[in-house]
Amino acid sequence: MNWDNTTLFSDDNPADAAFRREVRQWVDKNCPENLRDRPSRVTPPEMKPWHKKLFERGWIAPHWPREAGGMGATLEQQLILFEEIARIGAPTPFPHGLNFFGPILIHAGTPEQKARHCPGILSGDVTWCQGYSEAGAGSDLASLKTRAVLEGDHFIVDGHKMWTTNGTHADWMFALVRTDAEAKPRHAGISLILIDLKSPGVTVKPIKTIRGDAEFAEEFFDNVRVPKENLIGPLNGGWKLATMLLGGERFATGHPRNAAILLNRARQVARVTGADADPAFRQQLAALEIDLLAFTAYYRHGAALHGLGKVPESMTPVMKLAAGPLAQLASEFLVQVAGPAGASLADMEVDGEAVNPAEDLFEMRRVTVGGGANEIQRNILAKRALDLPS
Ligand SMILES: Cc1cc2nc3c(=O)[nH]c(=O)nc-3n(C[C@H](O)[C@H](O)[C@H](O)COP(=O)(O)OP(=O)(O)OC[C@H]3O[C@@H](n4cnc5c(N)ncnc54)[C@H](O)[C@@H]3O)c2cc1C
């Protein structure tokens, strides 16, 4: 039997247990087969039908309040949905609109902005991307140079963004731009604006990754006119919103799902290659599963604190520091278990499913960089939690 991350939590009350059963059955019946346990990431067009099904069922935004069109779910229900979707290796819907921008829009958007953008995020009809990073501004995000100058009732945007996940598919970008070049400190001159990527002057170019896909893009902005009403929050007040969003992003990317799926896959592959008869395999698997178990318990505790608004500042960087390397170790283990097939870029067939350990290995290289590199998480811990000198 697969290691099941949901059996860890037998603390569901009767109502939650019933909800879990309902979700389990529904997800199993409704998630398209071709999206389960995919060796590669799903593209936005592939994701849309699954997103729509969750939307139509009313489960697309469990963490959004009801008045914004969400489910207003309890934290337990949110976790149950997340765990049951992960359990069958189904993809979680793209986070950029639902998890990163949506909560900021609900928190800081005007009623008109919410009415305009919430429905498209929820239905999945509008794809969003995050325009933060630039060629010279990744870890040192406050040095970003893309500028937006207010002229009458429009911002004129010039500059360049890169490493934008799903940039080639996105309709809209929530972007951090410099609106005051003289501001000191630098982050006091940054605003959050919404850019329609079909506007004249926007050029989107795909960036090919080590794995051969073009999940990322870069965008060039040349004299792009963005209506003034697309400013979110106050002028020059974007940094606070941006860091609030990054906290949510690290929490989302720091979950144990990747490692759990990869270890299940390693078990499957080991049955085929015969590695499961090897005591060394069993020992390594047990060690990784113990780490996963401990980390999952920590994540759950963190999620409970998050629900109470009491997450200590140190917790999100720790999650990201634990989740990424654990997923990387699990992907290396999978390659090892696959034997010679692990070194090939071709799919191997396991129980009628395509498994590609090398692609998983490449995929997991990214998780210690996206959302802020692990070295930066260590800096945050050193400065803010341990009070160490810079
Ligand atoms: C999977 C993935 C998805 C992404 N999606 C998006 C997206 O949708 N939108 C977006 O805007 N960006 C996105 N990014 C970009 C991401 O935010 C940046 O790659 C990240 O912040 C690091 O910036 P950088 O690539 O410029 O590296 P750099 O900042 O140049 O860092 C290079 C190396 O130096 C280290 N380093 C830098 N400064 C320090 C320091 N002060 N102390 C110690 N070490 C340091 C870093 O840890 C890293 O190892 C994504 C990246 C990945 C991998």
The ligand as an SDF file (V2000), in Angstrom:
LIG
                    3D

 53 58  0  0  0  0  0  0  0  0999 V2000
   10.0500   27.3880  -10.0030 C   0  0  0  0  0  0  0  0  0  0  0  0
   10.2230   28.8800  -10.0080 C   0  0  0  0  0  0  0  0  0  0  0  0
    9.1210   29.6820  -10.2370 C   0  0  0  0  0  0  0  0  0  0  0  0
    9.2710   31.0720  -10.2740 C   0  0  0  0  0  0  0  0  0  0  0  0
    8.1760   31.8250  -10.5770 N   0  0  0  0  0  0  0  0  0  0  0  0
    8.2840   33.1710  -10.5770 C   0  0  0  0  0  0  0  0  0  0  0  0
    7.1390   33.9680  -10.9080 C   0  0  0  0  0  0  0  0  0  0  0  0
    6.0590   33.4590  -11.2450 O   0  0  0  0  0  0  0  0  0  0  0  0
    7.2910   35.3220  -10.8770 N   0  0  0  0  0  0  0  0  0  0  0  0
    8.4500   35.9180  -10.5220 C   0  0  0  0  0  0  0  0  0  0  0  0
    8.4840   37.1510  -10.4590 O   0  0  0  0  0  0  0  0  0  0  0  0
    9.5620   35.1870  -10.2410 N   0  0  0  0  0  0  0  0  0  0  0  0
    9.5110   33.8310  -10.2830 C   0  0  0  0  0  0  0  0  0  0  0  0
   10.6240   33.0680  -10.0160 N   0  0  0  0  0  0  0  0  0  0  0  0
   11.9180   33.7260   -9.7700 C   0  0  0  0  0  0  0  0  0  0  0  0
   12.3780   33.6090   -8.3310 C   0  0  0  0  0  0  0  0  0  0  0  0
   11.6220   34.4150   -7.4770 O   0  0  0  0  0  0  0  0  0  0  0  0
   13.8740   33.9910   -8.3170 C   0  0  0  0  0  0  0  0  0  0  0  0
   14.5500   33.0460   -9.1320 O   0  0  0  0  0  0  0  0  0  0  0  0
   14.4430   33.9510   -6.9290 C   0  0  0  0  0  0  0  0  0  0  0  0
   13.9160   34.9840   -6.1310 O   0  0  0  0  0  0  0  0  0  0  0  0
   15.9910   34.0770   -6.9660 C   0  0  0  0  0  0  0  0  0  0  0  0
   16.3690   35.1700   -7.7380 O   0  0  0  0  0  0  0  0  0  0  0  0
   17.4320   35.0260   -8.9160 P   0  0  0  0  0  0  0  0  0  0  0  0
   17.0290   33.8980   -9.7910 O   0  0  0  0  0  0  0  0  0  0  0  0
   17.5710   36.3830   -9.5380 O   0  0  0  0  0  0  0  0  0  0  0  0
   18.7900   34.6040   -8.2210 O   0  0  0  0  0  0  0  0  0  0  0  0
   19.8230   35.5570   -7.4860 P   0  0  0  0  0  0  0  0  0  0  0  0
   19.0900   36.5030   -6.5980 O   0  0  0  0  0  0  0  0  0  0  0  0
   20.7310   36.1440   -8.5090 O   0  0  0  0  0  0  0  0  0  0  0  0
   20.6100   34.5300   -6.5970 O   0  0  0  0  0  0  0  0  0  0  0  0
   21.5830   33.6300   -7.1360 C   0  0  0  0  0  0  0  0  0  0  0  0
   22.1300   32.8060   -6.0050 C   0  0  0  0  0  0  0  0  0  0  0  0
   22.7700   33.6450   -5.0380 O   0  0  0  0  0  0  0  0  0  0  0  0
   22.2190   33.4600   -3.7450 C   0  0  0  0  0  0  0  0  0  0  0  0
   22.1200   34.7450   -3.0480 N   0  0  0  0  0  0  0  0  0  0  0  0
   21.6640   35.9060   -3.5440 C   0  0  0  0  0  0  0  0  0  0  0  0
   21.6940   36.8680   -2.5830 N   0  0  0  0  0  0  0  0  0  0  0  0
   22.1740   36.2820   -1.4630 C   0  0  0  0  0  0  0  0  0  0  0  0
   22.4160   36.7530   -0.1450 C   0  0  0  0  0  0  0  0  0  0  0  0
   22.1560   38.0120    0.2170 N   0  0  0  0  0  0  0  0  0  0  0  0
   22.9040   35.8560    0.7640 N   0  0  0  0  0  0  0  0  0  0  0  0
   23.1390   34.5500    0.4120 C   0  0  0  0  0  0  0  0  0  0  0  0
   22.9360   34.0640   -0.8230 N   0  0  0  0  0  0  0  0  0  0  0  0
   22.4560   34.9090   -1.7520 C   0  0  0  0  0  0  0  0  0  0  0  0
   20.8290   32.9000   -4.0010 C   0  0  0  0  0  0  0  0  0  0  0  0
   20.3710   32.1390   -2.9140 O   0  0  0  0  0  0  0  0  0  0  0  0
   21.0490   32.0410   -5.2380 C   0  0  0  0  0  0  0  0  0  0  0  0
   21.5270   30.7760   -4.8580 O   0  0  0  0  0  0  0  0  0  0  0  0
   10.5390   31.6860  -10.0270 C   0  0  0  0  0  0  0  0  0  0  0  0
   11.6410   30.8650   -9.8160 C   0  0  0  0  0  0  0  0  0  0  0  0
   11.5090   29.4790   -9.8160 C   0  0  0  0  0  0  0  0  0  0  0  0
   12.7110   28.6360   -9.6130 C   0  0  0  0  0  0  0  0  0  0  0  0
  1  2  1  0
  2  3  1  0
  2 52  2  0
  3  4  2  0
  4  5  1  0
  4 50  1  0
  5  6  2  0
  6  7  1  0
  6 13  1  0
  7  8  2  0
  7  9  1  0
  9 10  1  0
 10 11  2  0
 10 12  1  0
 12 13  2  0
 13 14  1  0
 14 15  1  0
 14 50  1  0
 15 16  1  0
 16 17  1  0
 16 18  1  0
 18 19  1  0
 18 20  1  0
 20 21  1  0
 20 22  1  0
 22 23  1  0
 23 24  1  0
 24 25  2  0
 24 26  1  0
 24 27  1  0
 27 28  1  0
 28 29  2  0
 28 30  1  0
 28 31  1  0
 31 32  1  0
 32 33  1  0
 33 34  1  0
 33 48  1  0
 34 35  1  0
 35 36  1  0
 35 46  1  0
 36 37  1  0
 36 45  1  0
 37 38  2  0
 38 39  1  0
 39 40  1  0
 39 45  2  0
 40 41  1  0
 40 42  2  0
 42 43  1  0
 43 44  2  0
 44 45  1  0
 46 47  1  0
 46 48  1  0
 48 49  1  0
 50 51  2  0
 51 52  1  0
 52 53  1  0
M  END
$$$$
